[in-house]
């Protein structure tokens, strides 16, 4: 396997690692905090594990050095590689929200559900989440603290809406907020912010409350798993909230007309494409395609319809 690494220093001993989901560059990022107790945030997919290891080797982190692996939530593009990384770094504690912990220890149900959704594409996109010994996993609740050494901390803040097992993470030294998918996805090539609303957990009010919580934390920078650092914190969080409201309004209107998924997908594309540079005619089609693989309109609409039906 090609384990070529792309590592970007972000200052404050933080390094962005392109974890290259399914071989695509620039859509899934992990982050190494190279503090006294090195911490890996968002290891990515099972297929990403060799790439992540190569990056940590390059950054001088040995098998015995890594202290902690943290995931914002257990979706496979973020946490699919946890089991592999736990094997490679036997001293590392794995930190996850309590609602996701059992799935990392016993991933069979999660993998069955994912295979129902993705079919054979599952192996190409994500690979197989291996179990992690339960004794290696630390579950956090509404808040939690990860010791980074030297008085530095990573503080977790429960932030559901995208997923019921989602946390945001604030670095006490830098003020960075690792937003996972709670603020949607950021496309650095076009500066677009798009929703991430897959089934089964999406809930608009909960998602908006999580964005309000993020703003109240006063972070200096947002670090997106998809993709990269953003310094325009308040504007980006406001845009994320606006996009969620727009998509839900459009899907609600479409669903009232016709309950078929295809109808709502077509209406969302018609009503929202002009909000984003990524869907402009002059944008590289390969760029647009890889983001559709990561964050498909159909999946987002299905998640919103699931939420509307649940509330109905």
Backbone bond lengths (Angstrom), bond angles and torsions (degrees), N, CA, C in turn:
res aa  C-N    CA-C-N  psi(-1)  N-CA   C-N-CA  omega(-1)  CA-C   N-CA-C  phi
1 X - - - 1.475 - - 1.530 110.16 -
2 X 1.324 116.36 141.69 1.457 121.97 176.40 1.528 109.44 -71.90
3 X 1.339 116.71 116.87 1.467 120.16 -179.92 1.528 111.01 -113.01
4 X 1.320 115.93 30.34 1.461 120.01 175.73 1.534 109.19 -57.94
5 X 1.322 115.57 133.46 1.461 119.33 -174.99 1.530 111.84 -105.15
6 X 1.324 114.90 146.94 1.456 122.03 169.15 1.518 106.72 -124.68
7 X 1.320 115.63 108.13 1.463 122.73 -176.09 1.520 108.22 -118.26
8 X 1.328 116.35 129.10 1.465 120.95 -179.84 1.526 109.70 -121.32
9 X 1.354 118.49 114.94 1.459 119.23 175.61 1.525 110.79 -70.49
10 X 1.327 116.34 132.47 1.459 121.04 -176.59 1.528 112.37 -111.44
11 X 1.331 117.51 5.37 1.463 121.12 -176.44 1.518 110.77 86.81
12 X 1.337 115.70 159.65 1.457 120.10 178.88 1.513 113.38 66.30
13 X 1.348 117.50 26.06 1.468 122.43 -177.37 1.528 112.37 61.90
14 X 1.332 116.23 30.41 1.463 121.65 176.27 1.525 108.44 -110.85
15 X 1.343 115.41 133.13 1.458 120.98 -177.93 1.526 109.25 -127.37
16 X 1.324 115.53 126.16 1.471 121.28 174.91 1.524 108.35 -84.08
17 X 1.325 115.44 132.13 1.465 122.02 178.44 1.527 108.05 -118.13
18 X 1.316 116.79 123.19 1.465 120.53 174.88 1.529 107.61 -74.78
19 X 1.342 116.74 110.72 1.468 120.02 -175.96 1.530 112.83 -88.49
20 X 1.315 118.62 -3.30 1.468 124.86 165.87 1.519 113.88 50.81
21 X 1.315 116.01 60.23 1.466 120.24 174.95 1.528 110.61 -55.73
22 X 1.333 115.42 127.13 1.470 122.56 178.09 1.528 112.53 55.17
23 X 1.336 116.56 23.85 1.451 121.00 178.23 1.514 114.91 87.90
24 X 1.337 117.54 -5.34 1.464 120.61 179.80 1.527 109.77 -80.60
25 X 1.310 116.65 131.65 1.464 119.71 175.94 1.523 109.10 -89.64
26 X 1.335 115.04 148.16 1.453 120.52 170.90 1.509 116.60 79.79
27 X 1.352 118.43 17.42 1.471 117.68 175.94 1.527 113.29 -122.57
28 X 1.326 119.08 -18.68 1.473 120.63 176.58 1.524 109.02 -131.22
29 X 1.335 115.36 122.86 1.461 121.14 -178.56 1.521 110.18 -117.17
30 X 1.331 115.38 136.60 1.455 122.03 164.71 1.517 107.61 -108.44
31 X 1.311 116.13 164.37 1.461 119.99 -178.10 1.532 109.88 -134.44
32 X 1.320 115.65 131.32 1.462 121.06 173.17 1.520 108.64 -104.04
33 X 1.334 115.88 123.76 1.464 121.32 171.36 1.523 106.03 -96.74
34 X 1.333 115.83 108.26 1.465 120.95 -172.54 1.532 109.39 -90.64
35 X 1.315 114.87 61.54 1.463 122.62 179.68 1.531 109.41 -90.86
36 X 1.332 117.02 -170.16 1.467 119.76 178.53 1.521 111.35 -59.60
37 X 1.322 115.66 -33.44 1.469 121.86 174.97 1.537 106.91 -117.31
38 X 1.343 116.76 90.76 1.465 120.15 -172.62 1.530 112.23 -56.86
39 X 1.329 114.62 140.00 1.468 121.82 -174.37 1.525 109.20 -132.44
40 X 1.326 116.32 130.69 1.462 122.51 175.84 1.521 108.80 -103.96
41 X 1.328 116.09 122.61 1.462 122.06 177.90 1.524 108.09 -106.16
42 X 1.328 117.60 125.11 1.471 124.17 177.08 1.537 112.04 66.24
43 X 1.331 118.67 78.90 1.468 119.77 -179.89 1.518 114.25 -69.81
44 X 1.333 118.13 -15.56 1.456 119.43 178.73 1.519 112.26 87.97
45 X 1.325 116.29 -158.00 1.462 122.18 -174.53 1.523 111.45 -79.22
46 X 1.345 114.97 170.56 1.464 119.60 173.16 1.527 110.19 -59.92
47 X 1.323 116.60 -39.00 1.462 120.13 178.15 1.518 113.72 -65.44
48 X 1.334 115.77 -20.77 1.466 120.88 -179.96 1.521 112.94 -80.85
49 X 1.319 118.49 -17.60 1.469 120.97 -170.72 1.534 113.37 -55.51
50 X 1.345 120.01 -44.98 1.471 118.18 178.29 1.531 112.92 -63.57
51 X 1.323 116.91 -33.23 1.468 120.76 178.47 1.524 110.11 -68.55
52 X 1.329 115.57 -43.24 1.467 120.15 178.56 1.517 110.16 -62.57
53 X 1.324 117.34 -43.34 1.472 119.93 179.46 1.524 110.91 -61.56
54 X 1.338 116.58 -42.76 1.466 120.02 178.87 1.530 110.56 -61.15
55 X 1.324 116.81 -39.23 1.472 120.82 178.88 1.523 110.74 -66.19
56 X 1.332 117.04 -43.76 1.471 119.97 179.29 1.528 110.94 -65.60
57 X 1.326 116.64 -37.46 1.471 120.01 174.50 1.526 110.08 -58.59
58 X 1.324 115.74 -45.53 1.464 121.36 -178.50 1.530 111.41 -63.30
59 X 1.336 115.59 -31.83 1.464 120.62 -179.48 1.535 112.25 -89.45
60 X 1.325 116.10 4.99 1.461 120.23 173.84 1.515 115.14 82.85
61 X 1.339 117.02 18.57 1.464 120.92 179.46 1.525 108.46 -98.60
62 X 1.324 116.67 112.42 1.462 121.47 -177.16 1.519 110.97 -86.43
63 X 1.333 115.52 175.26 1.461 121.15 -179.08 1.519 112.15 -58.82
64 X 1.322 117.42 -29.32 1.465 120.66 -178.25 1.529 112.77 -94.07
65 X 1.344 117.77 -6.02 1.472 121.14 -174.21 1.519 113.89 -86.33
66 X 1.338 117.01 -35.99 1.461 119.41 -171.64 1.529 109.52 -67.38
67 X 1.346 115.86 122.64 1.469 120.33 -175.92 1.520 112.41 -90.57
68 X 1.336 116.94 -36.95 1.469 119.88 -171.36 1.524 111.14 -145.61
69 X 1.332 115.31 143.67 1.464 123.48 168.46 1.523 106.31 -119.99
70 X 1.333 116.78 125.20 1.464 120.97 -178.30 1.523 109.04 -122.57
71 X 1.340 115.65 136.99 1.465 119.62 173.49 1.522 108.85 -119.09
72 X 1.337 115.81 141.78 1.460 119.03 176.25 1.521 110.97 -72.39
73 X 1.340 116.53 -30.76 1.463 121.46 175.14 1.515 108.15 -165.23
74 X 1.335 116.94 173.56 1.467 119.46 -167.28 1.526 113.74 -98.40
75 X 1.328 119.46 11.41 1.464 119.29 173.71 1.528 109.12 -58.81
76 X 1.328 116.33 147.31 1.462 120.87 -165.86 1.527 113.95 -68.25
77 X 1.328 118.15 -21.61 1.465 118.76 177.14 1.525 111.39 -75.49
78 X 1.332 116.94 -13.44 1.463 122.43 178.32 1.523 111.90 -106.16
79 X 1.334 116.22 -41.87 1.462 121.07 -168.42 1.526 113.98 -119.83
80 X 1.322 117.61 2.04 1.460 119.50 -176.82 1.514 114.24 -60.76
81 X 1.336 116.72 -23.88 1.460 120.81 -178.98 1.516 114.59 -95.00
82 X 1.339 118.01 5.09 1.469 120.35 -174.56 1.520 111.53 -58.69
83 X 1.329 116.89 -46.39 1.461 119.45 -178.22 1.518 112.56 -61.19
84 X 1.333 116.80 -42.59 1.467 120.82 178.40 1.521 111.32 -64.27
85 X 1.332 116.31 -45.12 1.462 120.30 -179.18 1.526 110.58 -66.02
86 X 1.329 117.42 -37.55 1.467 120.58 177.86 1.534 110.82 -61.60
87 X 1.338 116.84 -37.34 1.467 120.38 176.53 1.526 111.00 -66.93
88 X 1.318 116.79 -40.26 1.466 121.16 -176.79 1.531 112.17 -72.25
89 X 1.348 116.53 -28.77 1.465 121.92 -176.37 1.534 108.56 -125.27
90 X 1.338 116.18 79.81 1.473 120.96 -168.35 1.527 114.72 -66.52
91 X 1.333 118.48 -13.40 1.459 119.97 178.80 1.513 113.89 -95.17
92 X 1.321 117.68 -1.54 1.465 120.95 -173.85 1.531 111.20 -84.57
93 X 1.321 115.28 133.47 1.459 121.68 172.08 1.528 108.11 -83.46
94 X 1.324 116.58 142.58 1.463 122.09 178.81 1.532 108.39 -105.86
95 X 1.341 116.57 123.26 1.464 121.41 -176.12 1.530 109.00 -113.71
96 X 1.348 115.58 132.13 1.459 122.19 -176.25 1.526 107.68 -153.93
97 X 1.326 116.83 158.42 1.463 118.41 175.75 1.528 110.08 -65.87
98 X 1.324 115.54 150.07 1.468 120.76 -174.83 1.528 112.82 -58.02
99 X 1.338 117.80 -29.35 1.464 119.67 -179.55 1.533 112.61 -74.41
100 X 1.335 117.00 -11.48 1.462 119.74 178.50 1.512 114.09 -109.33
101 X 1.332 117.45 -11.22 1.467 121.43 -170.24 1.525 112.57 -58.89
102 X 1.334 117.09 -44.90 1.473 118.93 -174.73 1.528 111.78 -65.49
103 X 1.345 116.16 -27.47 1.462 118.93 -179.48 1.531 111.84 -74.03
104 X 1.331 117.22 -26.57 1.467 119.15 175.05 1.523 110.45 -75.33
105 X 1.333 116.66 -33.29 1.467 120.39 178.29 1.533 111.13 -76.00
106 X 1.325 116.76 -38.55 1.477 122.37 -178.72 1.528 108.31 -134.10
107 X 1.334 116.93 85.12 1.470 119.22 -170.59 1.525 115.77 -83.31
108 X 1.339 117.78 6.52 1.465 119.28 -172.41 1.528 112.46 -59.10
109 X 1.320 117.04 -45.11 1.470 119.90 -177.79 1.530 110.41 -65.70
110 X 1.323 116.30 -42.82 1.464 120.52 178.43 1.521 110.83 -60.30
111 X 1.331 116.62 -43.36 1.465 120.16 -178.50 1.529 111.15 -68.95
112 X 1.331 117.60 -36.67 1.472 119.88 176.53 1.526 110.59 -61.90
113 X 1.330 116.06 -44.74 1.470 120.05 179.42 1.523 110.69 -62.98
114 X 1.330 116.03 -42.90 1.468 119.78 -179.21 1.528 110.86 -64.64
115 X 1.340 116.60 -38.29 1.466 118.85 -179.13 1.531 110.70 -68.74
116 X 1.322 117.63 -32.26 1.470 120.30 175.75 1.521 110.94 -63.23
117 X 1.327 116.50 -35.15 1.465 121.36 -178.71 1.528 110.96 -79.50
118 X 1.344 117.10 -46.27 1.468 120.94 -169.09 1.529 114.23 -100.79
119 X 1.347 117.80 -17.45 1.460 119.89 -177.36 1.520 111.53 58.97
120 X 1.343 115.91 -138.47 1.470 120.15 -178.07 1.525 112.41 -66.78
121 X 1.342 116.96 -20.14 1.470 119.96 178.15 1.524 111.87 -63.37
122 X 1.340 116.52 -21.64 1.464 120.23 -178.06 1.521 111.15 -55.33
123 X 1.339 116.26 -44.58 1.468 120.15 -176.81 1.520 111.12 -66.27
124 X 1.333 116.82 -37.12 1.465 120.63 -179.57 1.523 111.31 -71.74
125 X 1.334 116.03 -43.84 1.464 119.81 -173.98 1.527 112.45 -77.78
126 X 1.336 116.75 -44.06 1.463 119.64 -166.71 1.524 114.95 -123.79
127 X 1.322 117.93 -36.94 1.463 120.11 -170.19 1.522 110.48 80.03
128 X 1.313 115.63 -167.89 1.466 122.28 -172.82 1.520 111.18 -103.27
129 X 1.328 116.55 124.21 1.462 121.07 174.07 1.520 109.13 -73.38
130 X 1.328 117.30 116.71 1.459 121.71 178.45 1.534 109.71 -85.25
131 X 1.335 117.04 149.41 1.468 118.80 178.23 1.523 112.31 -67.56
132 X 1.320 115.37 148.13 1.466 123.40 173.68 1.529 107.51 -110.88
133 X 1.328 116.26 137.35 1.461 119.46 178.72 1.528 109.70 -54.57
134 X 1.325 115.29 132.66 1.466 119.95 -177.10 1.520 112.03 -58.76
135 X 1.335 117.18 -30.94 1.470 120.49 -178.88 1.522 112.06 -69.70
136 X 1.339 116.96 -15.56 1.467 121.42 179.72 1.527 111.86 -89.40
137 X 1.337 117.28 -10.73 1.466 122.00 -171.92 1.523 109.86 -99.36
138 X 1.347 115.47 132.03 1.468 120.44 172.26 1.518 108.30 -114.95
139 X 1.330 115.84 120.87 1.457 121.71 179.73 1.519 110.01 -92.31
140 X 1.338 115.68 132.67 1.469 120.38 176.20 1.526 108.71 -107.47
141 X 1.342 115.76 157.05 1.464 121.06 -177.92 1.532 108.97 -103.37
142 X 1.323 118.16 -129.79 1.470 119.85 -178.09 1.526 111.48 -63.97
143 X 1.330 116.20 -36.84 1.467 120.79 174.33 1.522 108.22 -137.76
144 X 1.305 115.13 158.73 1.459 120.51 177.94 1.516 109.16 -159.78
145 X 1.327 116.55 164.94 1.466 121.47 -178.72 1.526 109.19 -129.76
146 X 1.327 115.90 131.14 1.460 122.92 173.90 1.521 107.08 -110.31
147 X 1.315 116.42 124.09 1.461 122.35 -178.20 1.527 109.30 -79.43
148 X 1.338 115.71 117.04 1.470 120.86 178.37 1.524 112.10 -97.46
149 X 1.340 116.56 1.03 1.463 120.40 179.24 1.515 112.32 87.12
150 X 1.333 115.68 152.99 1.466 120.83 177.25 1.512 113.99 63.23
151 X 1.327 117.45 25.54 1.461 121.49 -178.94 1.521 114.49 83.88
152 X 1.328 116.80 -2.26 1.466 121.65 -179.84 1.536 109.01 -85.81
153 X 1.342 116.34 141.55 1.459 121.02 -176.54 1.532 110.07 -134.44
154 X 1.300 113.99 153.26 1.461 121.81 167.42 1.523 105.82 -114.60
155 X 1.328 116.10 118.13 1.462 120.38 -175.34 1.530 109.25 -104.75
156 X 1.332 116.11 128.85 1.461 120.06 -179.39 1.522 110.08 -96.27
157 X 1.329 114.79 144.02 1.470 121.93 -179.17 1.524 108.14 -133.92
158 X 1.316 115.77 119.64 1.463 120.80 -177.97 1.526 109.96 -59.75
159 X 1.333 115.89 128.48 1.475 120.71 -174.23 1.523 110.66 -144.20
160 X 1.343 116.61 69.04 1.469 119.71 -179.95 1.523 111.53 -74.26
161 X 1.316 114.99 178.18 1.469 121.80 -177.86 1.512 109.20 127.21
162 X 1.331 116.15 -51.11 1.464 121.06 169.92 1.529 108.92 -78.62
163 X 1.324 115.22 -45.32 1.467 121.97 177.69 1.521 108.21 -147.96
164 X 1.322 116.33 147.51 1.466 119.59 -176.21 1.524 112.13 -74.80
165 X 1.344 116.84 -7.13 1.465 121.87 -179.66 1.528 110.66 -114.84
166 X 1.328 117.02 32.68 1.467 121.59 -173.02 1.530 111.30 -100.40
167 X 1.336 115.88 137.53 1.461 121.46 171.68 1.527 109.50 -129.67
168 X 1.342 115.51 149.31 1.459 122.09 165.81 1.523 107.92 -97.85
169 X 1.324 117.10 155.89 1.463 121.68 -173.66 1.521 110.02 -131.29
170 X 1.320 116.85 126.17 1.466 121.85 -179.30 1.524 109.95 -111.77
171 X 1.326 115.69 128.04 1.466 122.84 177.05 1.529 108.36 -87.08
172 X 1.333 116.29 120.77 1.467 120.12 -175.88 1.525 112.53 -66.99
173 X 1.326 117.41 -23.18 1.466 120.30 -176.92 1.521 112.59 -85.07
174 X 1.316 117.29 -37.28 1.462 121.22 -173.69 1.529 113.32 -106.47
175 X 1.334 117.02 -20.86 1.458 120.12 -172.28 1.513 113.49 78.63
176 X 1.344 116.79 5.59 1.468 120.06 177.71 1.520 110.37 -65.43
177 X 1.338 115.57 140.73 1.459 121.90 173.30 1.525 108.40 -116.05
178 X 1.331 115.42 116.81 1.462 121.38 174.81 1.524 106.60 -82.92
179 X 1.337 116.17 111.67 1.468 120.61 -168.31 1.519 113.23 -94.20
180 X 1.345 118.86 -5.46 1.457 119.37 -177.22 1.514 110.29 55.73
181 X 1.340 116.17 -124.88 1.475 121.33 176.91 1.522 112.05 -113.58
182 X 1.342 117.43 6.83 1.468 120.24 -174.50 1.523 112.34 -67.10
183 X 1.328 117.30 -23.29 1.468 120.85 177.12 1.524 111.53 -105.48
184 X 1.342 116.79 19.10 1.450 120.90 -178.79 1.519 111.17 80.22
185 X 1.317 115.99 -155.91 1.457 120.44 177.52 1.527 109.34 -116.15
186 X 1.314 114.30 146.73 1.464 121.81 177.04 1.522 107.43 -113.32
187 X 1.315 116.50 130.00 1.467 121.39 -178.94 1.522 107.56 -106.57
188 X 1.336 118.05 103.21 1.466 119.71 -171.34 1.524 113.44 -63.58
189 X 1.349 116.99 -30.99 1.465 119.10 -177.76 1.522 112.18 -66.21
190 X 1.343 117.08 -26.75 1.466 120.31 -175.79 1.527 113.02 -123.71
191 X 1.348 117.28 -3.92 1.471 123.94 -177.83 1.526 112.03 59.76
192 X 1.328 116.69 28.18 1.462 121.00 175.90 1.522 110.63 -83.02
193 X 1.322 115.54 147.79 1.464 122.67 168.26 1.516 106.84 -118.57
194 X 1.329 116.83 120.75 1.468 121.45 -178.30 1.528 109.84 -123.19
195 X 1.336 116.97 149.90 1.459 119.19 -179.45 1.532 112.51 -67.11
196 X 1.320 114.88 158.04 1.467 122.38 169.90 1.526 105.80 -130.42
197 X 1.347 116.07 99.99 1.464 121.04 -169.41 1.532 111.76 -130.22
198 X 1.331 118.99 49.10 1.467 119.19 -175.72 1.522 111.92 -72.45
199 X 1.337 117.27 158.28 1.455 119.24 171.00 1.544 109.22 -70.80
200 X 1.321 118.89 160.76 1.460 126.45 5.28 1.529 114.18 -103.75
201 X 1.340 118.36 0.35 1.460 119.86 -166.64 1.519 115.46 -99.17
202 X 1.344 118.27 -11.17 1.465 118.43 -172.20 1.514 111.65 -56.18
203 X 1.334 115.54 136.42 1.457 122.64 175.18 1.522 107.67 -147.14
204 X 1.332 117.11 123.41 1.463 121.17 -172.39 1.524 112.06 -62.01
205 X 1.324 117.44 -53.18 1.465 119.60 -175.14 1.521 111.54 -61.44
206 X 1.328 116.05 -40.25 1.470 120.28 179.18 1.521 110.80 -66.60
207 X 1.329 115.73 -40.77 1.465 120.01 178.91 1.520 111.16 -63.71
208 X 1.329 117.31 -42.43 1.462 120.61 179.40 1.531 110.85 -66.09
209 X 1.326 116.94 -37.79 1.468 120.28 177.37 1.525 110.88 -63.81
210 X 1.328 117.12 -36.52 1.462 120.38 177.56 1.519 111.41 -66.24
211 X 1.331 117.05 -38.37 1.467 120.34 176.32 1.523 111.06 -65.42
212 X 1.327 117.24 -39.03 1.470 120.26 175.16 1.529 110.55 -61.58
213 X 1.320 116.58 -40.43 1.466 120.90 178.41 1.527 110.20 -62.72
214 X 1.327 116.49 -43.12 1.469 120.54 178.90 1.530 110.40 -59.79
215 X 1.326 116.64 -43.80 1.463 119.71 -178.77 1.525 110.28 -64.56
216 X 1.339 116.76 -40.31 1.462 121.12 -179.20 1.528 112.24 -65.49
217 X 1.329 117.16 -24.18 1.469 120.49 178.07 1.529 111.95 -70.32
218 X 1.324 116.83 -17.98 1.466 121.31 177.17 1.516 114.72 63.01
219 X 1.337 118.57 45.79 1.467 119.44 -178.31 1.526 112.31 -67.47
220 X 1.326 115.34 155.61 1.466 120.36 177.69 1.524 111.47 -84.94
221 X 1.334 115.46 -24.36 1.465 120.21 -174.35 1.525 107.39 -157.86
222 X 1.332 116.53 147.91 1.457 122.45 173.28 1.521 108.35 -103.18
223 X 1.328 116.41 130.88 1.460 120.89 175.73 1.526 108.03 -111.61
224 X 1.319 114.78 107.10 1.466 121.56 -177.48 1.527 110.33 -86.04
225 X 1.334 115.80 138.69 1.462 119.12 169.48 1.525 109.42 -67.50
226 X 1.327 116.59 -30.02 1.471 123.93 174.55 1.523 106.79 -130.87
227 X 1.359 127.78 95.85 1.432 118.95 -12.05 1.522 108.32 -147.03
228 X 1.318 116.47 122.04 1.446 120.56 167.78 1.514 116.11 95.00
229 X 1.342 115.89 -177.00 1.465 121.62 -175.63 1.520 113.06 -84.55
230 X 1.334 115.12 145.16 1.463 122.35 176.93 1.528 107.65 -135.15
231 X 1.330 116.80 129.04 1.470 120.35 -179.00 1.525 113.01 -97.31
232 X 1.328 118.47 -17.61 1.471 121.56 178.80 1.529 107.96 -82.55
233 X 1.324 115.70 75.72 1.462 121.14 -167.05 1.520 112.37 -65.63
234 X 1.337 117.54 -60.32 1.461 120.09 -174.55 1.529 111.80 -63.42
235 X 1.331 116.62 -42.42 1.466 119.88 179.96 1.528 110.84 -60.99
236 X 1.328 115.96 -40.50 1.467 120.01 -177.91 1.525 111.19 -69.79
237 X 1.329 117.28 -41.58 1.464 119.97 178.12 1.523 110.81 -66.70
238 X 1.343 116.92 -37.68 1.470 120.31 176.25 1.532 110.65 -63.58
239 X 1.319 115.69 -42.26 1.470 119.74 -179.98 1.527 110.29 -65.30
240 X 1.320 116.29 -39.04 1.463 120.25 178.23 1.524 110.79 -59.71
241 X 1.335 116.35 -45.09 1.462 120.64 179.06 1.532 111.02 -64.14
242 X 1.333 116.13 -42.13 1.468 120.43 179.99 1.525 111.14 -61.35
243 X 1.336 116.28 -43.63 1.470 119.64 -179.16 1.524 111.06 -64.33
244 X 1.316 117.16 -39.45 1.467 119.69 177.59 1.527 110.56 -59.50
245 X 1.328 116.05 -46.75 1.470 119.92 -178.73 1.525 111.23 -62.49
246 X 1.337 115.99 -42.66 1.471 120.13 -179.44 1.524 110.48 -61.73
247 X 1.325 117.30 -48.75 1.464 120.32 -177.80 1.526 111.34 -62.88
248 X 1.323 116.97 -43.06 1.463 119.45 -179.14 1.526 110.37 -65.06
249 X 1.322 117.36 -40.48 1.472 120.45 178.44 1.524 111.03 -61.99
250 X 1.331 116.61 -43.48 1.471 120.02 -178.80 1.526 110.23 -67.12
251 X 1.324 117.11 -44.79 1.466 119.81 -179.04 1.527 110.44 -64.93
252 X 1.322 117.61 -39.36 1.470 120.34 178.14 1.536 110.53 -60.53
253 X 1.332 116.19 -45.33 1.464 120.04 179.75 1.525 111.26 -63.60
254 X 1.317 116.15 -42.44 1.470 120.65 179.85 1.521 110.70 -65.10
255 X 1.325 115.99 -43.24 1.463 121.35 -176.90 1.529 110.87 -66.30
256 X 1.331 116.83 -32.91 1.470 120.60 176.88 1.531 111.11 -66.75
257 X 1.340 116.26 -31.96 1.470 120.84 179.12 1.517 111.99 -77.71
258 X 1.349 115.18 -43.37 1.471 121.28 -171.56 1.531 107.44 -157.05
259 X 1.330 118.70 121.15 1.457 120.40 -174.20 1.531 115.10 -75.07
260 X 1.332 117.79 -3.80 1.462 119.87 -177.60 1.527 111.18 -70.18
261 X 1.324 115.99 138.14 1.469 121.74 179.65 1.521 111.30 -58.29
262 X 1.332 117.01 -43.74 1.469 120.49 -176.46 1.523 111.81 -58.86
263 X 1.316 116.34 -36.90 1.469 120.14 179.46 1.525 110.74 -63.70
264 X 1.337 116.29 -45.36 1.464 119.76 -179.90 1.525 111.18 -66.73
265 X 1.323 117.69 -39.58 1.468 120.90 178.39 1.526 110.28 -60.50
266 X 1.332 115.96 -46.35 1.474 119.68 -179.84 1.522 111.05 -62.50
267 X 1.343 117.25 -40.89 1.461 119.50 -179.17 1.522 111.32 -68.04
268 X 1.334 117.23 -39.63 1.468 120.22 178.01 1.526 110.10 -61.47
269 X 1.325 116.78 -45.17 1.473 118.94 179.32 1.519 110.22 -61.46
270 X 1.316 116.34 -42.59 1.465 120.40 -178.19 1.529 111.51 -64.39
271 X 1.324 116.59 -39.55 1.465 121.23 -173.54 1.532 113.88 -88.73
272 X 1.340 117.50 -19.06 1.471 118.17 -173.16 1.522 114.97 -117.50
273 X 1.331 118.48 -16.53 1.465 118.71 -174.92 1.518 112.55 -55.73
274 X 1.326 116.84 -35.72 1.468 118.42 -177.10 1.532 112.47 -76.26
275 X 1.327 117.69 -0.34 1.463 121.26 175.50 1.527 111.97 -84.29
276 X 1.339 116.88 -11.04 1.465 120.44 -171.40 1.519 111.58 -128.65
277 X 1.339 114.33 139.44 1.474 119.53 173.97 1.528 110.97 -68.18
278 X 1.353 117.21 -30.49 1.462 120.82 -174.31 1.531 111.89 -61.42
279 X 1.341 117.08 -24.26 1.464 120.15 -178.91 1.534 112.62 -100.11
280 X 1.324 117.08 8.65 1.467 120.31 178.19 1.531 110.27 -72.26
281 X 1.320 115.49 154.43 1.470 120.96 -175.72 1.520 112.41 -64.31
282 X 1.341 117.38 -28.79 1.466 119.41 -174.58 1.540 113.37 -91.17
283 X 1.325 117.43 5.24 1.466 120.62 179.34 1.521 109.69 -84.30
284 X 1.321 116.00 142.97 1.463 122.35 178.62 1.531 109.21 -52.58
285 X 1.347 118.14 120.54 1.472 119.62 -177.81 1.530 113.17 -62.14
286 X 1.332 117.08 -28.72 1.470 119.39 177.73 1.528 110.88 -65.65
287 X 1.346 116.37 -36.49 1.458 120.67 177.87 1.532 109.90 -65.41
288 X 1.330 115.45 -46.61 1.459 119.51 179.08 1.526 110.90 -61.70
289 X 1.327 116.62 -39.62 1.465 120.30 -177.52 1.523 111.49 -65.51
290 X 1.336 117.73 -44.45 1.471 118.41 -176.10 1.524 111.28 -66.59
291 X 1.336 117.44 -32.06 1.459 118.76 177.13 1.528 111.55 -75.36
292 X 1.321 117.69 -27.43 1.461 119.71 174.35 1.536 110.39 -70.28
293 X 1.334 116.72 -34.69 1.475 120.34 174.62 1.527 109.71 -62.12
294 X 1.325 116.01 -45.08 1.463 121.12 -177.76 1.523 111.77 -70.41
295 X 1.330 117.11 -43.02 1.460 122.63 -165.22 1.529 108.11 -139.56
296 X 1.328 115.68 70.97 1.460 118.66 -171.13 1.527 111.57 -73.73
297 X 1.304 115.12 144.34 1.456 120.99 176.30 1.523 109.97 -58.55
298 X 1.327 116.87 -40.84 1.469 120.79 -178.21 1.527 111.44 -61.53
299 X 1.319 117.22 -44.28 1.470 120.68 179.62 1.524 111.11 -63.83
300 X 1.340 116.08 -43.75 1.465 120.17 179.39 1.533 111.27 -62.13
301 X 1.325 116.66 -44.18 1.457 120.41 -179.99 1.527 110.33 -65.42
302 X 1.326 116.95 -41.62 1.470 120.50 178.59 1.530 110.58 -59.51
303 X 1.325 116.99 -39.07 1.457 120.46 179.13 1.522 111.99 -66.50
304 X 1.327 116.32 -38.49 1.468 120.11 179.22 1.533 110.28 -69.21
305 X 1.335 117.15 -42.42 1.467 120.25 177.78 1.525 110.35 -61.56
306 X 1.326 116.79 -42.05 1.470 121.06 177.73 1.534 109.85 -57.89
307 X 1.326 116.93 -42.97 1.463 120.86 179.73 1.528 111.35 -66.57
308 X 1.348 116.69 -42.73 1.464 120.07 179.62 1.523 110.90 -62.72
309 X 1.327 117.11 -42.12 1.466 121.10 179.39 1.524 110.93 -65.44
310 X 1.318 115.59 -38.05 1.463 119.65 -179.74 1.529 110.28 -64.15
311 X 1.318 116.13 -42.54 1.465 119.79 -179.64 1.524 111.92 -72.55
312 X 1.331 115.89 -30.39 1.467 119.58 178.47 1.520 111.36 -67.41
